[in-house]
């Protein structure tokens, strides 16, 4: 498991995150080395965390994903670089997840489906969802397989709603066009959880 950034989920689902945020995972203990590599490519808002480092584009490079592309080309320390699509905040009561229905509605309200799977009318990309967790979770959210299915159902149902033909994207666990990672973090001895969704 790895730490997740705490960003309010107040972003409307009609637009993607304004400033692209990334999380680069690494072996525990290599966060300082990864931080130095990110500094060398002029990444912004660098924040070392457990087993990885969070960083962002600058306002100037954000439209072209320049820092994200540089990180893929030039960083040697990370295992994986993921783009944050949506995140909930423990400090906002409405962001606290307790049931599978809470997670389902959270995903539908904050994940910008057209930017993940296309414009909602053309060809659809395949997807896969992997769930990770940290800390004690509520009972309905503690099984990674069923949690992944909840996220899949939320995205698939949202895509069907957007499309006039009612078609749904396919799941491809071996070689998906859009691999997604759900990171859950439990709070208050499992009373509730917060979630972050990443595109790998």
PyMOL commands that set and color helices and strands:
alter all, ss='L'
color gray80, all
select helices_A, chain A and resi 31-40+62-64+66-74+93-95+100-110+113-117+139-141+144-162+188-190
alter helices_A, ss='H'
color red, helices_A
select strands_A, chain A and resi 21-25+44-49+52-56+80-87+127-134+178-187+192-199
alter strands_A, ss='S'
color yellow, strands_A
deselect
rebuild
show_as cartoon
